[in-house]
Structure formats: structure tokens, C-alpha cells
Amino acid sequence: MNINPIIETIFSNFTVGTKNIPISYLNYSGSETTYLTYYAWLDSPDNYFDDEHHAEITYGTIDIFSKGNFKNIVKAVKKKLKENGFTWTENGPEDYETDTGYYHVPVSFYYEAGAEDLR
């Protein structure tokens, strides 16, 4: 299942406080000092009956990059995911990348679509 259009839609015009935070698939090439990237890392069939699956689950991660305090961004990302039918599963380790000067936090989630959504 391709969740990219869903992620792009729900995080378009994503604002935390007064700051608009852009999101890009895999790599951000803009000039903002706070941004999000995302990717899906597993698609899996689910809800088996009558010898076939009737739902699919996609697991993914949104990576938060910021030169400043990122805690409120993590909270807002988790809230936005929940509001749109995604399930937050964990945050990866908080990291500071000395070569770029960015704090980096991965936020992992999954999204499940039933048979009616897969048509």
C-alpha cells in the first residue's frame, strides 16, 4: 500500500507554534533548519480469512531534524498521526549529529487499511 500521498496530505502546511515545517520523502533539499523526512519500511498482509488477507499494514518512520528544541515537534507529529488513523509505535533514540548540527529523532508508526480501502 502506498501511504506516501496520505503522509504528504496530512503534513502539508504542518505548523508547530508559528513555524511551518516542510516534509519530504527520504531526503530534504531545502533551506529550512527544521524539517521532516519520511519513508515506509514494511508492508504486510493482515486479517486473514477464507484463505486470503483482507487488510494491509504499512510501517513507516518520520524523521524529525531540528537545530533547536524538538520536543514540541515530536508531540505534534504523534498527534497528527493519531488524528489521521495512524498508530504511533515508538520514538527511536534522540541523536545529535555533530557533522550537521541537527538533532534527529525518528518517530515510527503503522497504518492499516481494510479491504474496502485496498480496492
Legacy VTK file of the C-alpha trace (Angstrom):
# vtk DataFile Version 3.0
C-alpha trace
ASCII
DATASET POLYDATA
POINTS 119 float
0.000 0.000 0.000
1.348 3.411 -0.891
0.952 5.711 2.122
3.070 8.499 0.606
0.086 10.540 -0.674
-1.571 10.256 2.747
1.563 11.443 4.576
2.087 14.284 2.071
-1.522 15.443 2.506
-1.729 15.357 6.289
1.655 17.019 6.763
1.212 19.696 4.091
1.138 23.036 5.882
2.273 21.327 9.108
2.806 24.054 11.679
4.154 23.872 15.217
3.762 27.149 17.069
4.276 29.710 14.333
6.765 27.635 12.325
5.727 25.850 9.139
7.707 22.591 8.922
8.238 21.010 5.486
8.176 17.276 4.871
9.939 15.307 2.116
10.185 11.699 1.086
13.595 10.281 2.154
15.651 13.449 1.643
15.098 17.160 2.224
16.978 19.553 -0.033
15.520 22.881 1.096
16.980 25.511 3.375
14.793 25.294 6.492
16.591 24.414 9.732
13.665 22.306 10.929
12.160 19.697 8.627
10.714 16.187 8.419
11.552 13.271 6.159
9.606 10.019 5.940
9.706 6.550 4.485
7.835 3.251 4.669
9.894 0.217 5.630
7.463 -2.708 5.668
4.180 -3.650 4.004
2.457 -6.672 5.436
-0.817 -8.513 4.761
-3.193 -8.856 7.711
-6.677 -10.029 8.729
-6.658 -13.450 7.089
-9.815 -15.416 6.463
-11.163 -17.516 3.590
-7.551 -18.255 2.568
-6.615 -14.640 1.812
-5.785 -11.369 3.514
-8.374 -8.628 3.865
-6.191 -5.808 5.165
-2.690 -4.452 4.809
-0.419 -2.789 7.334
2.333 -0.376 6.363
5.049 0.537 8.846
6.984 3.761 8.453
9.083 6.417 10.117
9.015 10.190 10.175
12.429 11.629 10.960
12.494 14.987 12.707
15.530 17.179 12.079
15.950 20.418 14.005
18.702 22.791 15.051
16.668 23.663 18.160
14.342 22.128 20.715
12.409 19.324 19.013
10.210 18.063 21.886
7.101 20.015 20.850
7.569 18.837 17.258
7.622 15.182 18.356
4.389 15.735 20.281
2.727 17.458 17.299
3.814 14.716 14.853
2.366 12.000 17.113
-0.879 13.961 17.473
-1.191 14.497 13.694
-0.606 10.780 13.067
-3.271 9.785 15.588
-5.802 12.282 14.198
-5.418 10.650 10.790
-5.754 6.970 11.675
-2.080 6.105 12.144
-0.802 4.300 15.221
2.384 5.569 16.850
4.645 2.678 17.867
7.838 4.259 19.213
10.406 7.005 19.059
13.906 5.994 18.146
16.914 7.329 20.006
17.330 11.081 20.211
20.556 11.927 18.446
22.709 14.976 17.848
24.616 14.885 14.584
27.843 16.777 15.203
28.705 16.951 11.492
25.447 18.784 10.600
24.449 20.406 13.895
20.998 18.815 13.750
19.070 16.993 16.431
17.478 13.919 14.866
14.569 11.891 16.249
12.787 9.074 14.376
9.070 8.614 15.099
7.750 5.208 13.970
4.151 4.327 13.166
1.893 1.957 11.266
-1.193 2.409 9.134
-3.763 -0.305 8.480
-6.143 -0.347 5.546
-9.039 -2.759 5.283
-10.217 -4.492 2.129
-12.565 -1.611 1.261
-9.554 0.758 1.233
-7.457 -1.526 -0.972
-9.802 -1.518 -3.974
LINES 1 120
119 0 1 2 3 4 5 6 7 8 9 10 11 12 13 14 15 16 17 18 19 20 21 22 23 24 25 26 27 28 29 30 31 32 33 34 35 36 37 38 39 40 41 42 43 44 45 46 47 48 49 50 51 52 53 54 55 56 57 58 59 60 61 62 63 64 65 66 67 68 69 70 71 72 73 74 75 76 77 78 79 80 81 82 83 84 85 86 87 88 89 90 91 92 93 94 95 96 97 98 99 100 101 102 103 104 105 106 107 108 109 110 111 112 113 114 115 116 117 118
